[in-house]
Amino acid sequence: MHVYISYRMTGMGMDPHFAVPLLNGQDMCFSLQGEPYFAFNLISDPVISINSYFIPPESGQDLGDNATFLGDIGILVKPEECQDRCDANDIIKIVISAADRSVMLQGSRTKLKDRHVKVLVQNATATTKQGNVLENGDHPSLTVIVKQPSVAFKVQFVNEHIDLIVQDSSGISSNAHGIMGQFLRRQAEITNDGFLKVNGKKIRVVKDDAWEFLHTNAECLHAKPSFGIQADGIIEGRYTDYIVEGLLSPDFEYSKFTAPIKQ
């Protein structure tokens, strides 16, 4: 089974922190903490939608009143053969659970692949009778590969939360949206006075190492703390515009995923 690996990765981990590769060859990093117990859209594209449930820190961790982590992940994929003609039964649905370290594809916890999606379990034991549950290793992980569009991302389980790293976003459209998606495949430039120009915005940045969860020594263009904990002035609109009804709901203010999903 082929796994897409790229040195430049899009990622999201604790706090939550976001790192997104820009077309100018640099990575942009920023924080958006959202609100615990709400689901937010991360990437919205005409053929794929990725949401996450934001959760508070694990018990015993004192990280402040506003700290959040990435909980469960919900993904919708529109199969290539139906595209704009997809109905609710055509849409591929994936739910990745942070609490029990399991993945559910098309509603069946015992099915890890079909013609359009592959799930590769790493550093873990996959059981099939009681669900594909990741059991072994300090930080077990899995890689989800979507054939159409070409998208691959790694999910790493850390205690009761998830770190998400998009390893291949070449299939994402240039008009994608979502907290992360609005920066994918976008033109950007750095001005002489230390601003990043992207999506019609000028963002004061400073070069620094990427966050540890990215597992890379790449530099990031970190948005200055003056933008606050909700990425005001970085993302389009407000963080509340990215709230979705649930993990498998594609609808929010800037949604690009148009296929029906309700039965």
C-alpha positions in Angstrom: 0.0 0.0 0.0 1.5 3.3 -1.1 1.7 6.1 1.5 2.2 9.7 0.3 5.0 11.4 2.2 5.9 15.0 1.8 8.6 17.1 3.6 6.3 20.1 3.6 3.2 19.2 5.6 0.0 20.8 6.7 -0.6 20.1 10.4 -2.8 20.8 13.3 -2.1 19.8 16.9 -2.5 20.9 20.5 -3.8 24.4 21.5 -4.8 24.1 18.4 -1.9 25.2 16.2 -2.1 25.2 12.5 0.7 25.0 9.9 -0.1 25.4 6.2 2.2 25.3 3.2 1.9 28.2 0.8 2.7 28.2 -2.9 5.7 30.4 -2.3 7.4 27.5 -0.7 7.1 28.6 2.9 4.8 27.4 5.7 2.4 29.7 7.6 1.7 29.0 11.3 -1.1 30.4 13.5 -3.3 29.5 16.4 -7.1 29.2 16.6 -8.5 27.8 19.8 -12.2 27.9 18.9 -14.4 26.6 21.7 -14.5 23.2 23.4 -17.4 20.9 22.6 -18.0 22.5 19.1 -17.2 21.0 15.7 -15.3 23.1 13.2 -14.5 22.7 9.6 -10.8 22.4 8.8 -10.9 21.8 5.0 -13.8 22.3 2.6 -13.4 21.4 -1.1 -16.0 20.5 -3.7 -15.1 16.8 -3.3 -13.8 16.5 0.3 -14.7 18.0 3.7 -12.8 17.5 7.0 -14.2 18.5 10.3 -12.9 18.2 13.9 -14.5 18.2 17.3 -12.6 20.6 19.6 -12.1 19.3 23.2 -10.7 20.8 26.4 -7.4 19.6 27.8 -7.2 16.2 29.4 -7.9 16.0 33.1 -5.1 17.2 35.2 -3.7 19.6 32.6 -3.7 23.3 33.5 -3.3 25.0 30.2 -5.7 28.0 30.8 -9.4 28.6 30.3 -9.2 28.9 26.5 -7.0 25.8 25.7 -8.5 23.3 23.3 -7.3 20.2 21.5 -8.3 18.3 18.4 -10.8 15.5 19.2 -12.7 13.2 16.8 -12.3 13.8 13.0 -15.1 13.5 10.4 -14.4 13.2 6.7 -16.7 13.3 3.7 -15.5 12.3 0.2 -17.4 12.5 -3.1 -16.5 9.5 -5.3 -15.1 10.4 -8.7 -17.7 8.6 -10.7 -20.7 10.6 -9.5 -19.1 14.1 -8.7 -22.0 16.6 -9.0 -24.6 13.8 -9.3 -23.7 12.2 -6.0 -26.6 11.5 -3.7 -26.5 10.8 0.1 -25.7 7.1 -0.4 -22.7 7.8 -2.6 -20.8 9.9 -0.1 -17.9 8.1 1.6 -18.0 8.8 5.3 -15.0 8.4 7.7 -15.0 9.0 11.5 -11.8 8.8 13.5 -12.3 8.5 17.2 -9.7 10.0 19.6 -11.2 8.4 22.7 -11.1 4.7 21.5 -8.4 5.2 18.8 -10.6 3.7 16.1 -11.6 4.5 12.5 -15.0 3.9 11.0 -15.3 3.9 7.2 -18.7 3.9 5.5 -20.3 3.0 8.9 -18.4 -0.2 9.4 -15.5 -0.4 11.9 -14.3 -3.6 10.3 -13.7 -2.1 6.8 -10.4 -0.2 6.3 -10.5 0.3 2.6 -12.7 0.6 -0.5 -12.0 1.7 -4.1 -11.6 5.3 -3.2 -10.1 5.4 0.3 -7.3 3.5 2.0 -6.5 3.6 5.7 -3.0 2.4 6.8 -2.6 1.5 10.4 0.9 2.3 11.7 2.6 1.3 15.0 -0.5 -0.4 16.1 -2.6 -3.6 16.1 -5.8 -3.6 14.0 -8.5 -5.9 15.2 -11.4 -6.7 12.9 -14.0 -8.5 14.9 -14.6 -5.7 17.4 -13.5 -2.8 15.2 -10.2 -1.5 14.0 -8.8 -0.2 17.2 -5.3 1.2 17.5 -3.7 -0.4 20.6 0.1 -0.4 20.6 2.8 2.2 20.8 3.0 5.5 22.8 1.6 7.5 19.9 -0.1 5.1 17.5 -1.1 6.6 14.1 -2.9 5.9 10.9 -2.7 7.3 7.4 -5.8 8.1 5.3 -5.3 8.1 1.6 -8.0 9.5 -0.7 -7.4 8.7 -4.3 -9.7 11.3 -5.9 -8.9 14.1 -5.1 -5.3 13.2 -4.3 -5.2 13.8 -0.5 -3.3 12.0 2.2 -3.1 12.8 5.9 -1.7 11.2 9.0 -3.6 11.0 12.3 -1.5 10.6 15.5 -3.2 9.7 18.8 -1.8 11.4 21.8 -3.6 10.5 25.0 -7.2 11.5 24.4 -6.6 14.0 21.5 -5.4 13.8 17.9 -2.7 15.5 15.9 -3.5 15.8 12.2 -0.9 16.2 9.5 -1.9 16.6 5.9 0.9 15.0 3.9 -0.4 15.5 0.4 -2.8 18.2 -0.6 -2.1 18.2 -4.3 -5.7 17.3 -5.1 -7.2 20.1 -3.1 -8.7 22.8 -5.3 -7.3 26.4 -5.3 -10.6 27.7 -4.0 -10.9 25.4 -1.0 -11.9 26.9 2.3 -12.1 26.0 6.0 -9.7 27.0 8.8 -6.8 25.3 7.0 -8.2 25.0 3.5 -8.4 28.7 2.7 -4.5 28.8 2.7 -3.8 25.7 0.7 -2.6 26.3 -2.9 -2.7 30.1 -2.4 -0.2 32.5 -3.7 1.7 34.4 -1.0 4.6 36.8 -0.7 6.8 38.3 2.1 7.3 42.1 2.1 10.5 43.7 3.1 8.9 45.0 6.3 8.0 41.6 7.6 4.4 41.1 6.4 2.9 38.0 4.7 0.5 38.9 1.9 -2.0 36.2 1.3 -5.7 36.1 0.5 -5.8 39.9 0.3 -4.5 40.3 3.9 -1.3 41.6 5.3 -0.2 39.5 8.3 2.7 40.4 10.5 4.8 37.3 10.9 8.1 36.2 12.4 10.3 33.3 11.2 10.7 30.5 13.7 10.9 26.8 14.0 7.7 24.8 13.2 5.9 23.4 16.2 7.2 20.1 17.6 4.1 18.1 16.5 5.0 18.5 12.9 8.1 16.4 13.4 10.2 18.5 11.0 12.9 21.2 11.4 11.2 23.4 8.8 10.8 27.1 9.4 7.4 28.6 9.9 6.1 32.1 9.3 4.4 32.5 12.7 1.6 35.1 12.9 2.3 37.5 15.7 0.5 37.0 19.0 -1.3 40.3 18.5 -3.8 38.4 16.3 -5.1 36.7 19.4 -6.2 33.2 20.1 -8.9 33.1 17.4 -6.9 34.1 14.4 -8.7 37.4 14.0 -7.4 39.1 10.9 -5.8 35.9 9.6 -8.8 33.8 8.6 -11.7 35.0 6.6 -14.5 36.2 8.9 -14.7 35.0 12.5 -13.9 31.6 14.0 -17.6 31.1 14.7 -18.2 31.1 10.9 -16.5 27.7 10.8 -18.7 25.9 13.3 -20.6 22.9 11.8 -23.5 21.0 13.2 -21.6 17.7 13.5 -18.5 15.8 12.4 -20.2 14.7 9.1 -22.0 18.0 8.4 -20.3 20.0 5.5 -22.4 23.2 6.0 -20.9 26.4 7.3 -20.5 30.0 6.1 -17.8 29.3 3.5 -18.6 25.7 2.6 -17.4 24.4 -0.8 -18.7 20.9 -0.4 -22.1 20.8 -2.1 -23.1 17.2 -2.3 -26.1 16.0 -0.2 -25.3 13.9 2.8 -28.6 13.4 4.6 -30.5 10.2 4.2 
